[in-house]
C-alpha cells in the first residue's frame, strides 16, 4: 500500500496471516530523567495459529526490569488511515497513551498526552528512516523512527507509585517483518537497560 510507504508508522500486516510481527516502541522519560519506561504494543502472527497473539512489553529502564504481557490476537485493533493501536483496555496513538494493565505482577493505570510531536518527515521520495530500504521486498526486518521528539503531559500509576511525566520527553519508533534480527536480541538485563538509556 502506498500509504504505508508515505506513512510507515501505520500497520503493515493487513494481508499477513503468519510469519509476521509488528511493534511500536514508546519511550517515556520524566523531567528529572529518573523515571524511564518503554511500552511496546504489538502483534505476532505465527505459523502455528496457537502461538499467534498480541502483546505489550513493559521495560523499566532504571530498574533493569522487563515484562512481556500476552493477549489474544483478537484484542489487537488498529486502523488503515490513522495510527492508533488498542490491545485489550490499552490505547496507543500519536496523541495519547492510555494504560490499564492489571497483571499478577504488574499494575499500571493512567494516561499520558503526547504533544509538540516532531515526526520523521516521511514522503514517497523519503519513505521513513530506512529510506530506499523500505522498497526492498522480503527483508527480515524493517525499522522506522516515527517521532524524534515529543513533550509529555500526564501521570501513570505503576505498581502503586504515581509517576508524573509532565514536562518530560518521549520518543517513538517501530519494527515489523518476518523476525527480529538475532543480533538485536538482548540476552542479559544490562543490554536491555543500555537500550533504554
Residue pairs with C-beta under 8 A, 6 or more apart in sequence:
1 14
2 124
3 10
3 80
3 81
4 10
4 12
5 124
5 127
5 128
5 134
5 135
6 122
6 123
6 124
6 127
7 83
7 122
8 122
8 127
8 128
8 130
8 134
8 142
8 144
8 146
8 174
9 24
9 83
9 94
9 122
9 144
9 146
9 174
10 80
10 83
11 22
11 78
11 79
11 80
11 85
12 22
12 142
12 176
13 20
13 22
13 43
13 45
13 176
14 80
16 45
17 45
18 45
18 46
18 47
18 49
18 52
19 45
19 46
19 47
19 178
20 44
20 45
20 176
20 177
20 178
21 42
21 43
21 44
21 45
21 175
21 176
21 177
21 178
21 179
21 180
22 42
22 43
22 174
22 175
22 176
23 40
23 41
23 42
23 43
23 55
23 57
23 174
23 175
23 176
24 40
24 41
24 42
24 85
24 92
24 146
24 172
24 173
24 174
25 38
25 40
25 172
25 173
25 174
25 175
26 38
26 39
26 40
26 92
26 97
26 170
26 171
26 172
27 36
27 37
27 38
27 170
27 171
27 172
27 196
28 35
28 36
28 37
28 38
28 39
28 97
28 112
28 152
28 165
28 168
28 170
29 35
29 36
29 37
29 152
29 165
29 168
29 169
29 170
30 36
30 152
30 163
30 164
30 165
30 168
31 164
31 165
31 166
31 167
31 168
34 62
35 62
35 163
35 165
35 168
36 60
36 61
36 62
36 196
36 197
37 58
37 59
37 60
37 61
37 156
37 158
37 163
38 57
38 58
38 59
38 61
38 196
39 56
39 57
39 58
39 59
39 92
39 97
39 99
40 55
40 56
40 57
40 58
40 59
41 54
41 55
41 56
41 85
41 87
41 90
41 92
42 54
42 55
42 56
42 57
43 53
43 54
43 55
43 73
43 76
44 51
44 52
44 53
44 54
44 55
45 52
45 73
46 52
46 53
52 73
53 70
53 71
53 72
53 73
54 70
54 71
54 72
54 73
54 75
54 76
54 87
55 68
55 69
55 70
55 71
55 87
56 69
56 71
56 87
56 90
56 101
57 66
57 67
57 68
57 69
58 66
58 67
58 69
58 101
58 106
58 108
59 65
59 66
59 67
59 192
59 196
60 66
61 193
61 196
61 197
64 189
64 190
64 192
64 193
66 189
66 192
67 103
67 105
67 106
69 101
69 103
69 106
71 87
71 88
75 86
75 87
75 88
76 85
76 86
76 87
77 85
77 86
77 87
78 84
78 85
78 86
82 93
82 94
83 93
83 94
83 146
84 91
84 92
84 93
84 94
85 91
85 92
85 93
86 92
88 100
89 100
90 98
90 99
90 100
90 101
91 97
91 98
92 98
93 114
94 114
94 117
94 147
95 113
95 114
96 111
96 112
96 113
96 114
97 111
97 112
97 114
98 110
98 111
99 108
99 109
99 110
99 111
99 156
100 108
100 109
101 107
101 108
101 109
106 159
107 157
107 158
107 159
107 160
108 156
108 157
108 158
108 159
109 156
109 157
110 154
110 155
110 156
110 157
111 154
111 155
111 156
112 152
112 153
112 154
112 155
112 156
112 165
113 152
113 153
113 154
114 147
114 150
114 151
114 152
114 170
115 150
115 151
115 152
115 153
116 149
116 150
116 151
117 147
117 150
118 147
118 148
118 149
118 150
119 146
119 147
119 148
120 128
120 129
120 144
120 145
120 146
120 147
120 148
122 128
127 134
127 135
128 134
128 144
128 145
129 143
129 144
129 145
129 173
130 142
130 143
130 144
133 139
133 142
134 142
138 178
139 177
140 177
140 178
140 179
140 181
141 175
141 176
141 177
141 178
141 179
141 180
141 181
141 184
142 175
142 176
142 177
143 173
143 174
143 175
144 173
144 174
144 175
145 172
145 173
146 172
146 173
146 174
147 170
147 171
147 172
147 173
148 171
149 169
149 170
149 171
150 169
150 170
150 171
150 172
151 167
151 168
151 169
151 170
152 165
152 166
152 167
152 168
152 169
152 170
153 165
153 166
153 167
154 165
154 166
155 162
155 163
155 164
155 165
155 166
156 162
156 163
156 165
157 163
186 192
186 195
